[in-house]
């Protein structure tokens, strides 16, 4: 199985998104899921962003303007290169040693 190498532009925007998520989630959280979907309907577009803790409490936090801007930048970049997407997911959890592990689910380059 070959490893997909992301374009530098996408990696840089993904890093902005992850940095902002870490800036806004509560320190006590041991994991997070950020789900991003294109918004359709009467409001004319944009993205729906949900940030939650995936444990029994399912606690949520509201996205900041900075996070919304980074997500909009990624959506615009995808649009500029013609990459379609239905949902983006950024997930992370802390292992027993205290290290964070991240997984990003997004459309890959062709």
N, C-alpha and C positions, 0 to 999 in steps of 0.2 A: 504494500500500500504506500503510495507516494504522499508526501506532505505538501499541502497546498500553501503556496507563498502568496500572502496578500500584498496588494500594491501598497506602497509607502503611504499614500494618501489615506487609504482606508484604515491602515494600522494606526496612523496618527489620530484620526477622528475617533476610532474605537478607544484609544487611550484617553482622550478627553472625556468620553462618556464614562469610562471606568473610574477615572479620577474624581469626577463629579459625584458618581454614586457613592464612592468611599467618603466623600466630604459630607454627604447628607444622611447616610444611614446611621442609626444609633450605634454607639460603641459596643453595646452589649449584644448586638446581633451576631450570630454565629453563621449566618448565611443570608443570601438575598437572591431574588429573582426579579429581573427587570424585563418586562414584556412591552414591546413597542409594535404598534400596528398602524398602517395608514388609516387615517380617518376619512370616511366617505359620507356623503349625504349632503344635507342642506347647508352645513357650515363651511363648505368650500375647501376642505382639505386639512392638511397638517397631520399630526400624529397623536395617537393615544398612548400615553406612557403610564404603566402601572409598576410600582415598586413595592415588593412585599417580602416579608420574612417567611420562609417556607416551613415554619414549625406549627405547632398546635394553635398558637395565638393568631397567626396570619396577620400580624401587625403590618401596617402600610405607612409610607411616607409620601409626601407630595413632591413631584419633580420641581426643581428650581428653574428659573429662567435660563441659567447657564446650561443646565442639562437639556432643556428644550432646544436651545440654540445649537448645541452639539449634535443632537438627534436630527434637527432640521438640516444641518450641514451634511450629515451622512446621507440623508434622504435626497438632498439636492445632488450630491456627488453620484449616488446610484443612478439618479435620473439622467445626469449628464453623460454617463457612460452606457445608458440603456439597460441597466440591470434592474429587473423587476423583483419585487419582494412583497411578501404577504405578512411576515412577522419576523421580528428580530428578538432574540432572547440573550440577555447577559445574566449569567448565574455564577454564584460563588459560595464557597463554604470554607470554614476553618477546620483544619484537621487537629488531632489531639496534640500536636506539637505547637499549635498556634499559627501555622502557615496557611495563608489563603490559597485556594485553588480556584481558577476561573475557567469558565467555558462560555464561548460565544457561538450562538447559532445564527447564522446569517447566510444569504445567498453567496455562493462562491463564484470567483471569476470563471469565465468560460475557458 
